[in-house]
Amino acid sequence: MPSYTVTVATGSQWFAGTDDYIYLTLVGSEGCSERTLLDKALYNDFERGAVDSYDVNVSEDVGEIQLVKIEKRKYWVQDDWYCKYITVKTPGGDYVEFPCYRWVGSDEEIVLRDGTARLPKDDITQVAKQHRRKELEERQKLYRWMEWHPGFPLSIDAKTCKDLPRDIQFDSEKGVDFILNYTKAMENLYVNRFMHMFQSSWSDFADFEKIFIRISNTISEYVMQHWQEDFMFGYQFLNGCNPVMIHKCTKLPDKFPVTTEMVDCSLERNLTLEEEIKEGNVYIADYSLMDGVSANSTDPCTIQYLAAPICLLYKNLQNKVLPIAIQLAQTPGENNPIYLPSDEKYDWLLAKMWVRSSDFHIHQTVTHLLRTHLISEVFGIAMYRQLPAVHPLFKLILPHVKFTIAINTKAREQLICECGLFDKANATGGGGHVQLVQRSIKQLTFSSLCFPEEIQMRGVASKEELPYYFYRDDGNMVWEATKSFVSDVVNIYYDSDETVKTDVELQAFVKDVCVFGLNGNEDLGFPKAIMTRDKLIEYLTVIIFVASSQHAAVNFGQFDWCSWIPNSPPTMRRPPPTEKGVVTINYIIESLPDRGRSCWHLGAVWALSQFQENELFLGMYTDEHFIEKPVKNAMQQFKKKLDDICSIIKERNKNKKLPYYYFSPDRIPNSVAV
């Protein structure tokens, strides 16, 4: 009587084990085994982290094992079981691996393919084709598109995290409860003692230091000490947490009538402003997206304000980028003066603070929320809907969308919803953040998600012209390493452009992203079909880079750069001045957030800057969805390249007062999960 040895691995997450009955059926090319009970409830098998082995006897050889069917039947209480993988040893001594990495609920059954990745063309048997088709049919019922707000990228059809399919829920809801985390952050930072003074103003800048009592962070302390200086203001356009606003200025816009006479004392090369522009020494940051956005009016006791400034920047002889002119509204006029470094100290300081406040809003809503969180969710939903688990691209993308749909669902539930936490401290709360996303969607072009192209489009690609733009330099290194890895994997499974073109599941995935996830907006330039290997490599590199590296670069520096509130005010309580010479220190303090909003803000940027427990960083693929040696070799090469990048960044950062490490691969989580 032929005998198969079946090894079953249970996950190490909390509550991953089960006391239920587990049944197994082997489906082979020549027939099926009998339904076999692997464990009786009290035998202590399938415990958290366990690897259990069983003998499965069959009356006749079932042939080549094609599928494994697992059934879970309730024994006592309702629970879920996390199955990592199943390995079958055949009577001939061969081992067949069946990756699972899924939750199995009570009275549920799942059917697994062996771990060899296959394109649709590779499946010849009816059993394999039917399994592939049925899996997608079931997934498309579970993963449904939903419009959360008009004009937004579509999201998952779920009101709460509990409504999500079990496989994409967090292992522990507690770890991603924004309310709990923000409250815990305020306790850890020892700022909750100020909450009873919610709407009272701080006395002066030094008063803000009271909420820095438990902060020992090199960058945030340096920011606190130097935030008023022009070099610190300019440096953040290059290497702060929103280093995507700076553009090469090739011509001054008519709406920003700066003259040489205005800025002559800031120019160092004995050239006119027009000549400096031609020489490539002038840059601009325009916050026109903010123009007309509704300010937060959810608290009738506190009027809040927004601005849409324009800032002119100059690269001096030391290659430092410094501000030389700021206009706080988009339309020039007598009531909209152009502020200059030569103005009164507090006039100039407040103008810079308004730019920093606007930068904060663009960062939170556009750079961070839309361009990493929401677009990664679109890729994730389309992947689950159109790519079966046996598809190599499902295996490739899956680690980079892990928990993304869940974190976004939790954000819609607690953070960016009506009366959510976003409303508590941010001037774009109460609906302004929704308007910002709706306005900025037209800028969410596919080419703008390709890192080198986006850098090129802003005119900031030259290392000679901007030698200290570490965001650009490190980002390019990680992009190239990621692209090289993706290229290796694609070339393993796609031997020609024709193979790409005829992969119906790939084409359905790409079409689902464009036609449904992005509402068929052709102006965004997302492909509806992919016809070549090169284009497929680029597309997959975008998915992985945005979800991992780009998110890390714009998320994990929030506490560093935004915790000193005068440097990144989340709201302003007085309107932008309309004339020079009226700003005093008291005017500035009254403009800044009150004590309560400051505490909420500090708790938020602290919580958002923390890595998850047991974080998996870029290049770490602990779940073995791929079993083929060539892919594992590609993963090893990828990890080596990433380690080399870590070493380069670490060496450059030595003895720097402002180290830049947000693109260091050992600080880049695999997916958007916070």
C-alpha positions in Angstrom: 0.0 0.0 0.0 1.7 3.3 -1.1 2.3 5.8 1.7 2.9 9.5 1.5 4.5 11.6 4.3 2.7 14.9 4.7 4.4 17.7 6.7 2.2 20.7 7.8 3.7 24.0 9.1 1.6 26.3 11.3 2.3 30.0 11.4 4.0 31.7 14.4 1.4 34.5 14.7 -0.6 34.8 17.8 -3.7 32.5 17.6 -2.3 30.9 14.5 -2.8 27.4 15.9 -6.1 25.5 16.1 -7.8 22.7 18.1 -10.1 21.9 15.2 -10.1 18.7 13.0 -7.9 19.0 9.9 -8.6 16.7 6.9 -6.4 16.3 3.9 -7.0 14.9 0.4 -4.3 14.3 -2.2 -5.4 14.9 -5.8 -3.1 13.2 -8.3 -3.0 12.7 -12.1 -4.2 9.1 -11.6 -6.8 9.7 -8.9 -7.4 10.9 -5.3 -6.5 9.7 -1.9 -9.2 9.1 0.7 -10.1 12.1 2.9 -7.7 11.6 5.8 -8.0 13.0 9.3 -4.6 14.4 10.2 -5.3 15.3 13.8 -7.8 14.6 16.5 -8.5 17.7 18.6 -6.7 16.8 21.8 -3.4 15.6 20.3 -1.8 19.1 20.5 -1.0 19.3 16.8 -1.2 22.4 14.7 0.0 24.6 17.6 1.5 28.0 16.9 4.8 27.6 15.2 4.5 23.8 15.0 5.7 21.6 12.1 3.8 18.2 12.2 4.2 15.1 10.0 1.7 12.4 9.1 1.5 9.3 7.0 -1.2 9.1 4.5 -1.8 5.6 3.1 -3.6 5.1 -0.2 -4.9 1.9 -1.8 -3.4 2.8 -5.2 -0.8 5.2 -6.4 -2.5 8.5 -7.3 0.2 9.5 -9.7 1.8 12.9 -9.9 0.4 15.1 -7.0 -1.4 18.1 -8.6 -3.5 19.5 -5.7 -3.8 19.2 -1.9 -7.2 19.8 -0.4 -7.3 21.0 3.3 -10.5 21.0 5.3 -11.0 22.4 8.7 -13.9 21.2 10.8 -15.0 22.9 14.0 -14.2 20.9 17.2 -15.1 23.2 20.1 -14.8 27.0 19.6 -14.6 29.1 16.5 -11.0 29.8 15.5 -8.8 30.3 12.5 -5.7 28.4 11.6 -2.7 29.8 9.7 -1.2 27.3 7.4 2.3 28.2 6.2 3.0 25.3 3.8 2.5 21.6 3.2 5.2 19.3 1.9 4.3 15.9 0.5 6.9 13.1 0.3 5.9 10.6 -2.4 6.5 6.9 -2.2 9.3 7.3 -4.7 11.1 9.7 -2.3 10.4 13.0 -4.1 9.3 16.1 -2.3 6.5 18.3 -3.5 6.0 21.7 -1.9 2.7 23.4 -1.5 3.0 27.0 -0.3 -0.1 28.2 1.5 0.5 31.2 3.8 -3.2 31.6 4.4 -5.8 31.5 7.2 -8.3 28.7 7.2 -11.5 29.3 9.0 -13.7 26.7 10.7 -15.8 24.6 8.3 -13.7 25.9 5.4 -11.6 24.2 2.8 -8.8 25.4 0.6 -7.2 23.7 -2.4 -3.5 24.3 -3.0 -1.3 24.0 -6.1 2.3 23.0 -5.8 4.8 25.8 -5.5 6.1 25.9 -9.1 5.1 29.2 -10.6 3.1 28.8 -13.9 1.8 31.2 -16.5 -1.7 30.4 -18.0 0.0 28.8 -21.0 1.8 26.3 -18.7 -1.3 24.7 -17.4 -2.3 21.8 -19.7 -4.6 19.6 -17.6 -8.2 20.3 -17.1 -7.8 20.0 -13.3 -5.1 22.8 -13.3 -7.1 25.1 -15.6 -10.3 24.6 -13.6 -8.5 25.3 -10.3 -7.0 28.5 -11.7 -10.3 29.7 -13.0 -12.2 28.8 -9.8 -9.7 30.6 -7.6 -10.1 33.8 -9.4 -13.9 33.6 -9.5 -13.9 33.2 -5.7 -11.4 36.0 -5.2 -13.4 38.4 -7.4 -16.4 37.9 -5.1 -14.3 38.7 -2.1 -12.2 41.6 -3.5 -14.7 44.1 -4.8 -14.0 47.7 -5.9 -15.7 50.6 -4.1 -15.6 54.4 -4.6 -14.9 55.9 -1.2 -15.1 59.5 -2.5 -15.7 60.8 -6.1 -12.5 61.2 -7.9 -10.4 59.0 -5.6 -8.7 55.9 -6.8 -11.1 53.0 -6.1 -10.6 51.1 -2.8 -11.7 47.8 -1.3 -15.4 47.3 -0.6 -15.2 47.1 3.2 -16.3 49.5 5.9 -14.2 48.1 8.6 -11.1 45.8 8.9 -13.4 43.0 10.1 -15.2 43.2 6.8 -12.0 42.3 4.9 -11.1 38.8 3.7 -9.3 37.1 6.6 -6.1 36.7 4.5 -5.5 40.4 4.3 -6.5 41.4 7.8 -3.8 42.3 10.3 -2.6 39.6 12.6 -3.3 41.9 15.6 -5.9 44.6 15.3 -4.4 46.3 18.4 -1.2 47.1 16.6 -2.9 49.3 14.0 -5.5 51.0 16.0 -4.8 54.7 15.3 -6.7 56.0 18.3 -4.9 53.6 20.6 -1.5 54.3 19.0 -1.9 58.1 19.0 -3.0 58.0 22.7 -0.1 55.7 23.6 2.3 58.0 21.7 1.2 61.0 23.7 1.7 59.1 26.9 5.1 57.9 25.8 6.1 61.4 24.8 4.7 62.8 28.1 2.5 65.3 26.4 -1.0 64.2 27.6 -0.6 66.5 30.6 -1.2 69.5 28.2 -4.4 68.1 26.8 -6.6 69.8 29.4 -5.4 73.1 28.0 -6.6 72.1 24.5 -7.2 75.5 23.0 -4.7 77.6 24.9 -1.8 79.1 23.0 1.9 78.5 23.9 3.7 81.4 25.4 6.7 81.5 23.0 8.9 79.2 20.9 10.7 78.0 24.0 7.3 76.9 25.4 7.1 74.3 22.6 10.2 72.7 24.1 8.0 71.4 27.0 6.6 68.8 24.7 10.1 67.8 23.6 10.8 66.5 27.1 11.1 62.8 26.2 12.6 63.3 22.7 16.2 62.3 22.1 16.4 62.2 18.3 19.4 63.7 16.6 17.6 65.2 13.6 14.5 66.5 15.4 16.8 68.2 18.0 18.9 69.7 15.2 15.7 71.0 13.6 14.6 72.5 16.9 17.9 74.3 17.2 18.2 75.5 13.5 14.7 75.7 12.1 14.7 79.5 11.8 17.8 79.5 9.6 17.4 79.7 5.8 19.8 76.8 5.1 17.6 74.5 7.2 14.5 75.7 5.4 16.1 75.1 2.0 17.7 71.8 2.9 14.3 70.2 3.6 13.3 70.7 -0.1 16.1 68.3 -0.9 16.2 65.8 2.0 13.2 66.4 4.3 10.2 64.2 4.5 8.6 65.8 1.4 11.6 66.2 -1.0 9.4 66.2 -4.2 8.3 69.8 -4.4 11.5 71.4 -5.7 11.6 72.1 -9.5 14.2 73.7 -11.7 13.0 77.2 -12.5 13.4 77.9 -16.3 11.1 80.9 -16.3 9.5 82.9 -13.6 5.7 82.5 -13.8 3.7 85.7 -14.3 1.9 85.2 -11.1 5.2 85.5 -9.2 6.7 88.9 -10.2 10.1 88.7 -8.5 12.7 91.1 -9.8 16.5 91.3 -9.6 16.2 94.4 -7.4 14.2 92.4 -4.9 16.6 89.6 -4.5 19.9 91.2 -5.5 21.3 90.9 -2.0 20.8 87.1 -2.0 22.5 86.5 -5.4 26.2 85.7 -5.2 27.5 85.5 -8.8 27.1 89.1 -9.9 24.3 88.1 -12.3 20.8 89.3 -12.7 17.9 87.0 -11.6 17.2 86.1 -15.3 20.8 85.2 -15.8 20.9 83.1 -12.7 17.8 81.3 -14.0 19.6 80.6 -17.3 22.6 79.3 -15.5 20.4 76.8 -13.7 20.8 78.2 -10.2 17.2 79.0 -9.4 14.5 76.6 -8.2 10.8 77.0 -7.4 8.3 75.3 -5.2 4.7 76.1 -6.0 1.8 75.0 -3.7 -0.9 75.9 -6.2 -2.8 72.8 -5.3 -3.7 74.4 -2.0 -5.4 77.4 -3.6 -9.1 77.5 -2.6 -8.9 74.3 -0.4 -11.4 74.6 2.4 -9.8 75.0 5.9 -10.9 72.9 8.8 -14.1 74.3 10.4 -15.1 71.3 12.6 -14.3 73.3 15.7 -16.3 76.5 16.0 -14.1 77.7 18.8 -11.0 77.8 16.5 -10.8 79.3 13.1 -8.1 77.7 11.0 -6.4 78.9 7.8 -4.6 77.6 4.8 -2.4 79.2 2.1 -1.1 78.5 -1.4 2.4 80.0 -1.4 5.1 80.1 -4.0 8.7 80.0 -3.0 11.8 80.9 -5.0 15.0 79.1 -4.1 18.6 79.9 -5.0 21.7 77.6 -5.1 24.5 79.7 -3.7 28.3 79.3 -4.2 28.5 76.7 -1.5 25.8 74.7 -3.3 23.3 75.3 -0.5 19.7 75.8 -1.5 18.3 78.9 0.1 14.9 80.7 -0.1 15.1 84.2 -1.7 11.4 85.1 -2.2 8.1 83.9 -0.9 4.6 84.9 -2.0 1.8 83.5 0.2 -1.0 83.5 -2.4 -1.3 82.7 -6.0 -2.5 86.0 -7.3 -0.1 88.9 -7.1 -1.2 92.3 -5.8 -0.9 94.9 -3.2 -2.4 92.6 -0.5 -0.1 89.8 -1.4 3.5 91.1 -0.9 6.6 89.1 -1.9 8.6 88.4 1.3 12.4 88.6 1.2 15.3 87.6 3.4 16.0 91.4 3.8 12.6 92.0 5.3 12.0 92.3 9.1 12.9 89.2 10.9 9.4 88.1 11.9 7.9 88.9 8.5 10.4 86.6 6.8 10.1 83.9 9.5 6.3 83.7 9.3 6.4 83.6 5.5 8.7 80.6 5.7 6.4 79.0 8.3 3.5 79.3 6.0 5.4 77.5 3.3 6.3 74.8 5.8 2.7 74.4 6.8 1.5 74.1 3.2 4.3 71.7 2.5 3.0 69.6 5.5 -0.5 69.4 4.0 0.8 68.4 0.5 3.0 65.9 2.0 0.4 64.2 4.2 -2.4 64.1 1.6 -0.7 63.9 -1.8 2.9 62.7 -1.4 2.1 60.2 1.3 -1.6 59.2 1.2 -2.4 59.3 -2.5 0.9 58.5 -4.1 1.9 55.6 -1.9 -1.1 54.3 0.2 -4.0 54.7 -2.2 -2.2 53.7 -5.4 -0.6 50.6 -3.7 -4.1 49.5 -2.6 -5.2 49.7 -6.3 -2.3 47.4 -7.3 -3.1 45.1 -4.4 -6.8 44.7 -5.1 -6.2 44.1 -8.9 -3.6 41.5 -8.0 -6.0 39.5 -5.8 -8.8 39.8 -8.5 -6.8 38.8 -11.5 -3.7 36.8 -10.6 -4.0 33.3 -9.1 -1.6 32.2 -6.4 0.3 30.0 -8.9 1.1 33.0 -11.2 4.7 34.2 -10.8 3.6 37.8 -10.7 1.3 37.1 -7.8 4.2 35.6 -5.9 6.4 38.6 -6.8 3.9 41.3 -5.9 2.3 39.7 -2.8 4.9 40.7 -0.2 4.8 44.3 -1.3 1.0 44.7 -0.8 0.9 42.9 2.5 -1.4 44.7 5.0 -1.8 47.7 2.6 -5.5 47.2 2.1 -5.9 46.7 5.8 -4.0 49.8 6.9 -6.0 51.9 4.3 -9.3 50.5 5.5 -8.3 51.3 9.1 -7.4 54.8 7.9 -10.8 55.3 6.3 -12.4 53.9 9.5 -10.5 56.1 12.0 -8.1 58.6 10.5 -9.3 60.4 7.3 -13.1 59.8 7.7 -15.6 62.4 8.8 -14.9 63.3 12.4 -11.7 61.2 12.3 -8.4 61.8 13.9 -7.2 63.9 10.9 -9.8 66.5 11.9 -8.3 67.0 15.3 -5.1 68.8 14.4 -4.9 69.4 10.7 -6.1 72.5 8.9 -7.1 70.3 5.9 -9.3 68.2 8.1 -13.0 68.4 7.8 -12.9 67.8 4.0 -10.0 69.8 2.8 -7.9 66.6 2.5 -10.6 65.1 0.3 -10.4 68.1 -2.0 -6.7 67.9 -2.2 -6.8 64.3 -3.3 -9.4 65.1 -5.9 -7.3 67.9 -7.3 -4.0 66.1 -7.3 -5.3 62.9 -9.0 -4.5 64.5 -12.4 -0.9 64.5 -11.4 -0.8 60.8 -10.5 0.6 59.9 -13.9 2.3 56.6 -14.4 5.5 58.3 -15.5 5.5 60.3 -12.3 5.7 57.0 -10.4 8.8 56.0 -12.3 11.5 57.5 -10.0 14.1 58.5 -12.5 11.5 60.0 -14.8 9.9 62.0 -12.0 13.3 63.4 -11.0 14.0 64.3 -14.7 10.6 66.0 -15.1 11.4 68.3 -12.2 14.8 69.2 -13.7 16.8 68.0 -10.7 18.6 65.0 -12.1 22.1 66.5 -12.3 24.5 65.7 -9.4 26.7 68.5 -10.5 24.0 71.1 -10.2 22.5 69.7 -6.9 25.3 67.7 -5.2 23.6 67.3 -1.9 20.2 65.8 -3.1 20.5 62.5 -1.2 16.9 61.6 -1.8 17.6 61.6 -5.5 20.9 59.7 -5.3 19.8 57.0 -2.9 16.4 56.6 -4.6 18.1 56.0 -7.9 20.3 53.3 -6.4 17.4 51.5 -4.9 15.3 51.9 -8.0 18.1 50.3 -10.2 18.5 47.4 -7.7 14.8 46.8 -7.7 14.6 47.0 -11.5 17.5 44.5 -11.8 15.7 42.0 -9.5 12.4 42.4 -11.3 14.2 41.9 -14.6 15.8 38.7 -13.4 12.4 37.3 -12.3 10.5 38.4 -15.5 13.2 36.8 -17.7 12.8 33.5 -15.9 9.2 33.2 -16.8 8.8 35.3 -19.9 11.1 34.2 -22.7 9.8 36.7 -25.2 7.6 39.8 -25.7 5.0 37.4 -27.2 4.8 35.5 -23.9 4.0 38.8 -22.2 1.4 39.8 -24.8 -0.4 36.4 -24.6 -0.5 36.2 -20.8 -4.3 36.8 -20.3 -4.1 37.1 -16.5 -1.3 39.7 -16.7 -3.4 41.7 -19.2 -6.5 41.4 -17.0 -4.5 42.7 -14.0 -3.1 45.7 -15.9 -6.6 46.5 -17.3 -8.2 46.2 -13.9 -5.8 48.8 -12.4 -6.4 51.3 -15.2 -10.1 50.8 -16.1 -11.5 50.2 -12.6 -8.9 51.1 -10.0 -8.2 54.5 -11.6 -11.6 55.0 -13.1 -10.4 54.6 -16.7 -8.7 58.0 -16.5 -6.6 57.8 -19.7 -4.9 61.1 -19.0 -2.9 59.4 -16.2 -1.0 57.3 -18.8 -1.4 53.9 -17.0 -1.3 51.2 -19.6 -4.4 49.1 -20.4 -2.1 46.4 -21.8 1.6 45.5 -21.7 3.2 44.2 -24.8 6.9 43.8 -24.0 9.2 42.5 -21.3 10.8 45.9 -20.9 7.4 47.5 -20.2 6.5 44.7 -17.8 9.7 45.2 -15.9 9.1 48.9 -15.6 5.5 48.3 -14.5 6.4 45.8 -11.8 9.3 48.0 -10.6 6.9 50.8 -10.1 4.6 48.6 -8.0 7.4 47.4 -5.7 9.3 50.7 -5.5 6.3 52.8 -4.6 5.0 50.3 -2.0 8.3 49.9 -0.3 11.0 52.5 -1.0 9.0 55.5 -1.9 6.7 55.0 1.0 9.6 54.7 3.4 11.3 57.8 2.1 8.2 60.0 2.7 6.8 58.3 5.8 9.5 57.4 8.3 11.0 60.9 8.5 7.8 62.5 9.8 8.9 62.6 13.4 12.4 63.8 12.5 11.1 66.8 10.5 7.6 67.5 11.8 7.8 67.0 15.6 9.2 70.5 16.1 5.9 72.1 15.4 7.0 75.6 14.3 8.9 73.8 11.5 5.8 72.0 10.2 2.7 73.6 11.6 -0.3 71.3 10.9 -2.7 74.2 11.2 -2.5 78.0 11.5 -4.9 80.0 13.6 -4.4 83.4 12.0 -4.6 84.2 8.3 -1.6 84.9 6.2 -0.5 88.6 6.6 -1.4 90.9 3.7 1.2 93.5 4.4 4.7 93.8 5.7 5.8 95.2 9.0 2.9 93.9 11.1 4.2 90.5 12.3 5.4 90.2 15.9 6.4 87.2 17.9 3.0 87.2 19.5 1.4 87.2 16.1 3.4 84.1 15.2 2.6 82.3 18.5 -1.1 83.1 18.0 -0.9 81.7 14.5 0.7 78.4 15.5 -1.4 75.4 16.8 -2.7 75.5 20.3 -1.5 73.1 23.0 -4.0 70.4 22.3 -3.6 70.3 18.6 0.2 70.4 19.1 -0.1 67.3 21.3 -2.3 65.4 18.8 0.1 66.3 16.0 3.1 65.1 17.9 1.5 61.8 18.8 0.5 61.4 15.1 3.9 61.9 13.6 5.5 59.7 16.3 3.1 56.9 15.7 3.4 57.1 11.9 7.2 57.0 12.1 7.4 53.7 13.9 8.2 50.4 12.3 5.8 47.5 12.9 6.8 44.7 15.2 8.6 41.9 13.2 9.0 44.2 10.3 10.2 42.7 7.0 12.5 45.0 5.1 13.2 45.2 1.4 14.8 42.0 0.1 13.5 39.9 3.0 11.2 37.2 1.6 10.6 34.9 4.6 7.4 33.4 3.1 8.6 31.0 0.4 6.0 31.5 -2.4 8.7 30.8 -5.0 10.4 27.4 -4.8 12.4 27.5 -8.0 16.2 27.9 -7.5 16.7 30.6 -10.2 14.3 32.9 -8.4 15.9 32.2 -5.1 19.3 33.1 -6.7 17.8 36.3 -8.0 16.6 37.1 -4.4 20.0 36.5 -3.1 21.5 38.8 -5.7 18.9 41.5 -4.9 19.7 41.2 -1.2 23.5 41.6 -1.9 22.9 44.7 -3.9 20.7 46.2 -1.2 23.3 45.4 1.4 25.9 47.2 -0.7 23.6 50.3 -0.9 23.2 50.2 2.9 27.0 50.3 3.2 27.3 53.2 0.8 24.7 55.2 2.6 26.2 54.4 6.0 29.6 55.5 4.9 28.3 58.8 3.5 26.4 59.5 6.7 29.4 59.2 8.9 29.9 62.3 11.1 27.0 64.1 9.4 24.9 66.3 11.6 21.9 65.6 9.3 22.3 62.0 8.1 20.0 60.9 5.3 18.9 57.3 5.7 15.3 57.0 4.6 16.2 55.1 1.4 18.6 52.8 3.3 17.2 49.3 2.4 17.5 48.2 6.0 14.9 50.9 6.9 12.6 50.2 4.0 9.7 47.9 4.9 8.5 45.6 2.1 5.0 47.2 2.0 2.8 50.1 3.0 1.7 48.9 6.4 1.7 52.0 8.6 
